[in-house]
Amino acid sequence: MDQAQLNNWWIKVKTQSDRKSFDRLYLATWYNLYNQAWRRVEDEDVSKDMVQDVFIKLWEGRESINIKGSVASYLNVVLKNRVMDYFQSENVLKDALLRASQIMDAVVERSESGLSYEDTETILKEELAKMPKNMRETLLLRLDDHSIPMIAKSLNIADQTVNNLLSEARRRLKENLPRRFENHNSLYVILFLLELHKTLTHS
C-alpha cells in the first residue's frame, strides 16, 4: 500500500474524524499488524485483540495524536508496545505460576514438605521481582512453555541471549531459594530445583 495514501487517510481521520478514511486505513494495515503480533505471541485471539486495541486507541486519540513520519511506522511502534505490555501482564505471570505450581504439586507429593502453594508462590514472586526485567520476562515465558526461538522472537533478542538469561535465572534461583525455604524440608527444595531445571532446559 502506498504510504502517501495511508498518510492522507490519517490526515482526514485526524482533522475531519472521517470514519470512511479510518476504515480504509484499518483494512489496508490490519493484516500486516496481525501477522506481526502473531509471530510474537502465536495466539490468534490475542493477536486480534492487540490489533483491535491499536486501532481503538488511534481512533479515540485521533485529535491529540501527532504522528511524525508514516502512519504505518507509528502503528508498528504502538503494536510493539502492546506486545511488550502483554508479556508483562498478569495473565502471563499467572500462566507461568500455574506451570510452577504443577511442578510444586509433584514435588510436594514426594517430599511431604507441608509447604503451601501460596507460600511458594509468594516466594517465587519475590524472587522474580528481584530479577532484571528482560531476565524475568524470559523466565516467565519459558515457564509458560514457550520455546527458546519463540522467546527470542517475542522479545526481539538472540537465541543465545535467551539461553544466557535462563542460565543466570537458574543460577539465582538455585542460590536464593534454599535460603528462602530454610525452615522447610530440604528434600522439597532439592526436588523443586530439579523439576524447575528440567522445565527450563527441555527442548
Backbone as CSV, one residue per row, in Angstrom:
resi,resn,N_x,N_y,N_z,CA_x,CA_y,CA_z,C_x,C_y,C_z
1,MET,0.851,-1.193,0.000,0.000,0.000,0.000,0.888,1.245,0.000
2,ASP,0.515,2.206,-0.813,1.242,3.467,-0.920,1.207,4.209,0.421
3,GLN,2.390,4.508,0.943,2.470,5.191,2.235,1.812,6.566,2.191
4,ALA,1.927,7.220,1.051,1.305,8.540,0.922,-0.209,8.446,1.067
5,GLN,-0.785,7.381,0.507,-2.235,7.203,0.618,-2.641,6.946,2.065
6,LEU,-1.854,6.121,2.747,-2.134,5.857,4.161,-2.077,7.149,4.967
7,ASN,-1.071,7.952,4.693,-0.925,9.218,5.419,-2.067,10.177,5.116
8,ASN,-2.528,10.167,3.870,-3.663,11.024,3.501,-4.923,10.616,4.260
9,TRP,-5.133,9.310,4.357,-6.295,8.831,5.117,-6.185,9.261,6.575
10,TRP,-4.971,9.152,7.123,-4.785,9.533,8.521,-5.068,11.019,8.732
11,ILE,-4.627,11.844,7.809,-4.881,13.286,7.930,-6.383,13.563,7.983
12,LYS,-7.148,12.853,7.163,-8.603,13.035,7.170,-9.213,12.537,8.480
13,VAL,-8.651,11.448,8.991,-9.136,10.934,10.280,-8.874,11.959,11.373
14,LYS,-7.675,12.503,11.393,-7.273,13.429,12.455,-8.007,14.764,12.376
15,THR,-8.129,15.300,11.179,-8.671,16.658,11.038,-10.181,16.702,10.845
16,GLN,-10.750,15.595,10.310,-12.174,15.602,9.992,-12.961,14.495,10.695
17,SER,-12.257,13.666,11.476,-12.900,12.489,12.093,-13.636,11.670,11.034
18,ASP,-12.972,11.513,9.892,-13.560,10.818,8.739,-13.543,9.309,8.975
19,ARG,-14.717,8.751,9.207,-14.813,7.330,9.520,-14.462,6.453,8.316
20,LYS,-14.827,6.887,7.122,-14.505,6.095,5.934,-12.992,5.997,5.737
21,SER,-12.305,7.077,5.957,-10.841,7.058,5.831,-10.226,6.166,6.905
22,PHE,-10.823,6.193,8.098,-10.340,5.325,9.175,-10.525,3.861,8.796
23,ASP,-11.695,3.526,8.253,-11.955,2.147,7.839,-10.980,1.707,6.751
24,ARG,-10.694,2.595,5.815,-9.745,2.264,4.749,-8.344,2.053,5.309
25,LEU,-7.971,2.894,6.246,-6.667,2.751,6.891,-6.590,1.421,7.635
26,TYR,-7.654,1.088,8.308,-7.717,-0.177,9.043,-7.571,-1.364,8.100
27,LEU,-8.366,-1.386,7.036,-8.349,-2.506,6.098,-7.000,-2.654,5.405
28,ALA,-6.322,-1.536,5.193,-5.044,-1.570,4.480,-3.881,-2.021,5.358
29,THR,-4.026,-1.927,6.669,-2.876,-2.181,7.551,-3.079,-3.292,8.572
30,TRP,-4.323,-3.687,8.832,-4.572,-4.594,9.954,-3.901,-5.945,9.772
31,TYR,-3.870,-6.480,8.549,-3.339,-7.829,8.343,-1.842,-7.881,8.632
32,ASN,-1.120,-6.864,8.189,0.309,-6.808,8.479,0.557,-6.710,9.983
33,LEU,-0.244,-5.902,10.661,-0.117,-5.778,12.113,-0.459,-7.091,12.805
34,TYR,-1.503,-7.749,12.321,-1.898,-9.038,12.900,-0.764,-10.053,12.766
35,ASN,-0.160,-10.118,11.581,0.938,-11.062,11.366,2.108,-10.778,12.298
36,GLN,2.399,-9.504,12.495,3.486,-9.147,13.411,3.172,-9.604,14.835
37,ALA,1.943,-9.392,15.250,1.541,-9.802,16.600,1.589,-11.316,16.736
38,TRP,1.081,-12.013,15.731,1.024,-13.478,15.813,2.419,-14.086,15.857
39,ARG,3.346,-13.516,15.103,4.717,-14.044,15.114,5.337,-13.950,16.501
40,ARG,4.866,-13.009,17.297,5.441,-12.824,18.630,4.706,-13.624,19.703
41,VAL,3.385,-13.672,19.646,2.636,-14.328,20.724,2.083,-15.687,20.318
42,GLU,1.987,-15.946,18.999,1.496,-17.218,18.466,0.152,-17.605,19.073
43,ASP,-0.727,-16.637,19.163,-2.087,-16.865,19.647,-3.017,-15.989,18.809
44,GLU,-3.924,-16.636,18.080,-4.776,-15.906,17.138,-5.656,-14.876,17.835
45,ASP,-6.333,-15.299,18.887,-7.252,-14.386,19.576,-6.519,-13.215,20.218
46,VAL,-5.396,-13.511,20.864,-4.615,-12.448,21.499,-4.110,-11.468,20.446
47,SER,-3.659,-11.991,19.311,-3.153,-11.132,18.238,-4.249,-10.217,17.709
48,LYS,-5.435,-10.766,17.497,-6.553,-9.951,17.014,-6.916,-8.863,18.025
49,ASP,-6.919,-9.237,19.293,-7.240,-8.255,20.342,-6.216,-7.121,20.367
50,MET,-4.954,-7.477,20.181,-3.906,-6.456,20.183,-4.110,-5.445,19.060
51,VAL,-4.372,-5.963,17.857,-4.580,-5.071,16.710,-5.810,-4.205,16.936
52,GLN,-6.854,-4.830,17.480,-8.071,-4.066,17.771,-7.773,-2.931,18.750
53,ASP,-6.986,-3.219,19.767,-6.621,-2.194,20.753,-5.853,-1.047,20.102
54,VAL,-4.962,-1.392,19.174,-4.172,-0.365,18.487,-5.081,0.621,17.763
55,PHE,-6.084,0.084,17.063,-6.957,0.966,16.280,-7.980,1.701,17.147
56,ILE,-8.386,1.078,18.233,-9.275,1.785,19.166,-8.564,3.009,19.732
57,LYS,-7.305,2.815,20.144,-6.534,3.934,20.688,-6.283,4.999,19.626
58,LEU,-6.073,4.553,18.378,-5.838,5.509,17.297,-7.072,6.374,17.072
59,TRP,-8.243,5.740,17.057,-9.475,6.499,16.826,-9.796,7.417,18.007
60,GLU,-9.688,6.871,19.203,-10.035,7.665,20.383,-9.071,8.833,20.589
61,GLY,-7.828,8.663,20.179,-6.842,9.723,20.391,-6.513,10.519,19.141
62,ARG,-7.362,10.376,18.122,-7.053,10.967,16.810,-6.760,12.462,16.866
63,GLU,-7.441,13.187,17.724,-7.261,14.642,17.755,-5.968,15.054,18.451
64,SER,-5.500,14.234,19.361,-4.302,14.598,20.135,-3.032,13.907,19.647
65,ILE,-3.181,12.828,18.885,-2.010,12.091,18.402,-1.324,12.866,17.281
66,ASN,-0.031,13.073,17.432,0.768,13.737,16.395,1.789,12.743,15.858
67,ILE,1.625,12.362,14.612,2.488,11.352,14.004,3.558,12.025,13.158
68,LYS,4.807,11.778,13.517,5.931,12.261,12.725,6.439,11.088,11.891
69,GLY,6.403,11.239,10.591,6.743,10.125,9.718,5.481,9.459,9.215
70,SER,5.593,8.182,8.860,4.447,7.489,8.275,3.526,6.939,9.353
71,VAL,2.246,6.879,9.032,1.276,6.323,9.967,1.514,4.830,10.147
72,ALA,2.011,4.154,9.099,2.295,2.721,9.202,3.379,2.460,10.242
73,SER,4.425,3.276,10.229,5.501,3.120,11.219,4.982,3.379,12.628
74,TYR,4.126,4.367,12.752,3.536,4.683,14.055,2.736,3.496,14.581
75,LEU,1.916,2.895,13.718,1.103,1.752,14.132,1.987,0.578,14.536
76,ASN,3.092,0.380,13.825,4.016,-0.701,14.174,4.603,-0.502,15.568
77,VAL,4.944,0.733,15.897,5.506,1.034,17.218,4.461,0.812,18.308
78,VAL,3.233,1.259,18.064,2.159,1.075,19.048,1.914,-0.410,19.281
79,LEU,1.918,-1.186,18.205,1.716,-2.629,18.343,2.855,-3.265,19.131
80,LYS,4.083,-2.868,18.827,5.234,-3.419,19.546,5.110,-3.156,21.043
81,ASN,4.686,-1.957,21.404,4.496,-1.634,22.821,3.383,-2.474,23.431
82,ARG,2.351,-2.719,22.644,1.229,-3.542,23.129,1.688,-4.972,23.382
83,VAL,2.540,-5.483,22.508,3.085,-6.834,22.693,3.905,-6.898,23.975
84,MET,4.728,-5.885,24.213,5.539,-5.870,25.422,4.661,-5.776,26.664
85,ASP,3.591,-5.004,26.577,2.653,-4.923,27.703,2.058,-6.298,27.998
86,TYR,1.773,-7.024,26.940,1.185,-8.361,27.101,2.138,-9.284,27.851
87,PHE,3.407,-9.253,27.475,4.365,-10.145,28.116,4.656,-9.750,29.555
88,GLN,4.304,-8.528,29.918,4.462,-8.095,31.308,3.152,-8.199,32.085
89,SER,2.128,-8.705,31.428,0.797,-8.698,32.028,0.643,-9.777,33.086
90,GLU,-0.401,-9.618,33.878,-0.705,-10.572,34.942,-1.071,-11.932,34.377
91,ASN,-1.664,-11.971,33.170,-2.071,-13.243,32.584,-0.873,-14.141,32.321
92,VAL,0.188,-13.567,31.763,1.387,-14.351,31.510,1.993,-14.824,32.821
93,LEU,2.003,-13.951,33.828,2.515,-14.333,35.141,1.696,-15.474,35.728
94,LYS,0.370,-15.388,35.599,-0.494,-16.441,36.133,-0.223,-17.775,35.447
95,ASP,-0.058,-17.745,34.120,0.219,-18.983,33.388,1.541,-19.591,33.829
96,ALA,2.540,-18.735,34.015,3.844,-19.221,34.440,3.784,-19.798,35.850
97,LEU,3.067,-19.113,36.732,2.938,-19.608,38.105,2.122,-20.890,38.156
98,LEU,1.169,-21.032,37.231,0.411,-22.279,37.160,1.342,-23.425,36.810
99,ARG,2.235,-23.184,35.842,3.208,-24.214,35.475,4.116,-24.518,36.664
100,ALA,4.534,-23.491,37.365,5.375,-23.705,38.544,4.618,-24.487,39.610
101,SER,3.312,-24.218,39.733,2.509,-24.919,40.736,2.396,-26.395,40.403
102,GLN,2.359,-26.713,39.102,2.307,-28.115,38.694,3.595,-28.830,39.081
103,ILE,4.704,-28.114,38.941,5.980,-28.672,39.390,5.941,-28.893,40.898
104,MET,5.415,-27.890,41.605,5.367,-27.967,43.067,4.484,-29.109,43.544
105,ASP,3.346,-29.315,42.862,2.431,-30.380,43.262,3.125,-31.735,43.224
106,ALA,3.883,-31.959,42.146,4.587,-33.230,42.017,5.656,-33.377,43.090
107,VAL,6.314,-32.276,43.405,7.387,-32.302,44.399,6.843,-32.514,45.803
108,VAL,5.752,-31.836,46.135,5.169,-31.947,47.474,4.776,-33.381,47.769
109,GLU,4.237,-34.077,46.768,3.828,-35.467,46.962,5.014,-36.341,47.333
110,ARG,6.187,-35.975,46.818,7.370,-36.796,47.045,8.151,-36.368,48.278
111,SER,7.962,-35.143,48.729,8.787,-34.650,49.833,8.040,-34.496,51.150
112,GLU,6.697,-34.420,51.071,5.873,-34.200,52.261,6.378,-32.985,53.036
113,SER,6.571,-31.873,52.328,7.156,-30.695,52.968,6.178,-29.947,53.850
114,GLY,4.894,-30.038,53.531,3.900,-29.274,54.265,3.848,-27.821,53.860
115,LEU,4.626,-27.439,52.868,4.657,-26.057,52.403,3.490,-25.815,51.459
116,SER,2.747,-24.740,51.699,1.567,-24.461,50.880,1.959,-23.840,49.553
117,TYR,1.062,-23.969,48.574,1.284,-23.346,47.270,1.385,-21.836,47.416
118,GLU,0.529,-21.276,48.284,0.529,-19.824,48.466,1.882,-19.335,48.974
119,ASP,2.472,-20.095,49.920,3.785,-19.712,50.444,4.839,-19.723,49.342
120,THR,4.826,-20.787,48.546,5.817,-20.917,47.488,5.604,-19.880,46.402
121,GLU,4.347,-19.610,46.079,4.037,-18.595,45.068,4.563,-17.228,45.506
122,THR,4.360,-16.911,46.774,4.833,-15.626,47.296,6.346,-15.515,47.182
123,ILE,7.034,-16.587,47.548,8.493,-16.588,47.474,8.963,-16.436,46.032
124,LEU,8.314,-17.163,45.112,8.699,-17.079,43.707,8.473,-15.678,43.145
125,LYS,7.337,-15.076,43.494,7.051,-13.718,43.021,8.110,-12.740,43.524
126,GLU,8.510,-12.908,44.773,9.518,-12.014,45.343,10.868,-12.190,44.653
127,GLU,11.211,-13.450,44.336,12.471,-13.696,43.640,12.420,-13.158,42.211
128,LEU,11.275,-13.287,41.563,11.118,-12.747,40.208,11.272,-11.231,40.201
129,ALA,10.727,-10.592,41.229,10.776,-9.130,41.306,12.211,-8.619,41.432
130,LYS,13.100,-9.444,41.945,14.498,-9.036,42.106,15.281,-9.105,40.797
131,MET,14.739,-9.839,39.819,15.461,-10.038,38.560,15.316,-8.830,37.638
132,PRO,16.307,-8.598,36.779,16.152,-7.567,35.749,14.948,-7.891,34.866
133,LYS,14.375,-6.867,34.289,13.147,-7.026,33.508,13.275,-8.077,32.407
134,ASN,14.348,-8.024,31.612,14.461,-8.963,30.496,14.651,-10.395,30.979
135,MET,15.340,-10.573,32.099,15.509,-11.911,32.662,14.179,-12.446,33.180
136,ARG,13.430,-11.598,33.866,12.125,-12.002,34.398,11.167,-12.393,33.271
137,GLU,11.114,-11.585,32.218,10.222,-11.882,31.098,10.613,-13.192,30.427
138,THR,11.914,-13.413,30.261,12.393,-14.642,29.634,12.018,-15.857,30.467
139,LEU,12.212,-15.769,31.769,11.891,-16.881,32.658,10.397,-17.176,32.666
140,LEU,9.574,-16.142,32.720,8.124,-16.340,32.732,7.646,-16.994,31.447
141,LEU,8.179,-16.564,30.323,7.777,-17.159,29.050,8.218,-18.614,28.965
142,ARG,9.397,-18.914,29.507,9.875,-20.302,29.494,8.998,-21.169,30.382
143,LEU,8.624,-20.656,31.540,7.726,-21.395,32.422,6.353,-21.575,31.789
144,ASP,6.003,-20.657,30.884,4.737,-20.755,30.160,4.873,-21.653,28.939
145,ASP,5.970,-22.417,28.873,6.208,-23.438,27.850,6.510,-22.861,26.473
146,HIS,7.029,-21.634,26.412,7.487,-21.087,25.136,8.865,-21.667,24.818
147,SER,9.115,-21.963,23.548,10.416,-22.465,23.130,11.447,-21.333,23.127
148,ILE,12.721,-21.716,23.064,13.786,-20.710,23.015,13.621,-19.791,21.800
149,PRO,13.431,-20.355,20.588,13.243,-19.471,19.422,12.021,-18.565,19.557
150,MET,10.944,-19.088,20.160,9.729,-18.290,20.312,9.980,-17.116,21.259
151,ILE,10.697,-17.384,22.348,11.012,-16.314,23.301,11.893,-15.262,22.636
152,ALA,12.892,-15.730,21.891,13.800,-14.802,21.209,13.037,-13.900,20.248
153,LYS,12.112,-14.499,19.511,11.328,-13.724,18.548,10.385,-12.763,19.259
154,SER,9.778,-13.222,20.344,8.824,-12.389,21.071,9.486,-11.167,21.687
155,LEU,10.692,-11.358,22.225,11.389,-10.271,22.914,12.412,-9.567,22.026
156,ASN,12.509,-10.041,20.776,13.421,-9.432,19.807,14.869,-9.470,20.293
157,ILE,15.279,-10.663,20.752,16.656,-10.869,21.186,17.161,-12.164,20.563
158,ALA,18.460,-12.405,20.642,19.054,-13.596,20.048,18.760,-14.837,20.895
159,ASP,18.749,-16.006,20.229,18.536,-17.266,20.942,19.557,-17.436,22.065
160,GLN,20.823,-17.099,21.772,21.863,-17.258,22.782,21.627,-16.345,23.972
161,THR,21.082,-15.165,23.716,20.755,-14.252,24.821,19.697,-14.865,25.718
162,VAL,18.705,-15.521,25.106,17.675,-16.213,25.888,18.319,-17.281,26.760
163,ASN,19.197,-18.093,26.166,19.869,-19.144,26.933,20.695,-18.557,28.077
164,ASN,21.374,-17.460,27.804,22.190,-16.821,28.848,21.324,-16.307,29.995
165,LEU,20.194,-15.694,29.646,19.292,-15.165,30.674,18.698,-16.287,31.512
166,LEU,18.325,-17.388,30.856,17.766,-18.523,31.594,18.816,-19.158,32.502
167,SER,20.037,-19.249,32.013,21.115,-19.806,32.841,21.337,-18.963,34.090
168,GLU,21.332,-17.649,33.915,21.523,-16.761,35.059,20.327,-16.831,36.002
169,ALA,19.113,-16.955,35.443,17.917,-17.078,36.284,17.978,-18.359,37.105
170,ARG,18.391,-19.459,36.466,18.530,-20.728,37.200,19.569,-20.596,38.305
171,ARG,20.680,-19.940,37.995,21.735,-19.769,38.997,21.220,-18.998,40.205
172,ARG,20.467,-17.919,39.940,19.936,-17.104,41.035,18.951,-17.894,41.880
173,LEU,18.070,-18.636,41.213,17.083,-19.416,41.964,17.767,-20.510,42.780
174,LYS,18.758,-21.157,42.178,19.489,-22.209,42.884,20.190,-21.649,44.117
175,GLU,20.662,-20.423,44.002,21.381,-19.790,45.112,20.434,-19.249,46.180
176,ASN,19.312,-18.672,45.750,18.440,-17.956,46.684,17.324,-18.797,47.295
177,LEU,16.772,-19.738,46.535,15.625,-20.486,47.050,15.942,-21.309,48.299
178,PRO,17.091,-21.991,48.363,17.369,-22.742,49.596,17.318,-21.874,50.848
179,ARG,17.782,-20.631,50.744,17.728,-19.740,51.911,16.288,-19.374,52.255
180,ARG,15.457,-19.209,51.224,14.064,-18.846,51.454,13.274,-20.000,52.057
181,PHE,13.694,-21.230,51.741,12.981,-22.413,52.221,13.703,-23.088,53.384
182,GLU,14.580,-22.362,54.071,15.460,-22.997,55.050,14.709,-23.620,56.224
183,ASN,13.485,-23.171,56.463,12.714,-23.730,57.578,11.849,-24.913,57.158
184,HIS,12.034,-25.372,55.917,11.208,-26.461,55.411,12.083,-27.637,54.991
185,ASN,11.428,-28.728,54.658,12.104,-29.950,54.264,13.098,-29.669,53.133
186,SER,14.367,-29.996,53.351,15.376,-29.713,52.329,15.149,-30.534,51.067
187,LEU,14.538,-31.703,51.205,14.254,-32.524,50.034,13.302,-31.798,49.097
188,TYR,12.377,-31.050,49.675,11.438,-30.265,48.856,12.207,-29.307,47.961
189,VAL,13.169,-28.603,48.532,13.945,-27.625,47.769,14.728,-28.315,46.666
190,ILE,15.361,-29.425,46.996,16.160,-30.146,46.008,15.290,-30.617,44.846
191,LEU,14.166,-31.234,45.182,13.277,-31.750,44.140,12.688,-30.620,43.306
192,PHE,12.317,-29.541,43.982,11.738,-28.417,43.246,12.744,-27.853,42.249
193,LEU,13.980,-27.663,42.678,15.003,-27.123,41.786,15.291,-28.073,40.628
194,LEU,15.275,-29.369,40.898,15.490,-30.342,39.825,14.376,-30.281,38.793
195,GLU,13.128,-30.224,39.274,11.988,-30.159,38.357,11.994,-28.846,37.582
196,LEU,12.336,-27.764,38.254,12.399,-26.467,37.585,13.493,-26.473,36.522
197,HIS,14.618,-27.075,36.840,15.718,-27.153,35.881,15.288,-27.922,34.639
198,LYS,14.581,-29.046,34.821,14.123,-29.827,33.673,13.163,-29.025,32.813
199,THR,12.297,-28.260,33.465,11.326,-27.450,32.726,12.011,-26.377,31.894
200,LEU,13.008,-25.729,32.461,13.674,-24.617,31.776,14.634,-25.077,30.692
201,THR,15.068,-26.335,30.737,16.081,-26.790,29.786,15.552,-27.771,28.760
202,HIS,14.267,-28.147,28.838,13.755,-29.110,27.860,13.717,-28.477,26.480
203,SER,13.760,-29.305,25.447,13.771,-28.800,24.066,12.402,-28.317,23.648
